[in-house]
Structure formats: C-alpha cells, structure tokens
Amino acid sequence: MPDMRVQAGEAQEDQVTASIEKYTSQVPSSVYLALAGASILGSVAFKIAKKGEEALFVGQWVAPFLLLGIYNKMVKQHGSDAATRS
C-alpha cells in the first residue's frame, strides 16, 4: 500500500491563514490560559448564583480557549509553513 501522508513542504497554507497567524502569534500564550481560568471562575460564580444555564454556557468556553492557546504556541514554535521556508 502506498504512503498517502502529506509530506513536509508538500502543502501550503493560504494568505488568510498566514495573516491571522501573524497577528495572533503576537498574543502571549498566557492570555489564553488566563481566559480559560476566567471562564472557570465565571462558571463557578454563575453556579453559585443559581444560574445553571449561564454556568454551563461560560464553562464550555474553557476548552476552546485552551485549544487556541495550544494552536498559538505551535504557530510560534513551528509556523504553519515552517518546513517550506529556507
């Protein structure tokens, strides 16, 4: 069976992705961690205030903030097209 995986440098991101990464990579990764923590605290505050639906809504923001932080860190370390650069 032939190897169908994408090899380094075989595919490139478009200019929209490159533009977004240029600006978001300037945001410190700790900001995303702080946003996740604030979401947890906000969710707990809503739960204490007996606002269950709001607590769930705000609590669900934690995972996306952490994922954005991971993506941000990866872009800083590797770039989207790091293998294609000289």
PyMOL commands that set and color helices and strands:
alter all, ss='L'
color gray80, all
select helices_A, chain A and resi 15-24+29-48+52-59+62-78+82-84
alter helices_A, ss='H'
color red, helices_A
deselect
rebuild
show_as cartoon
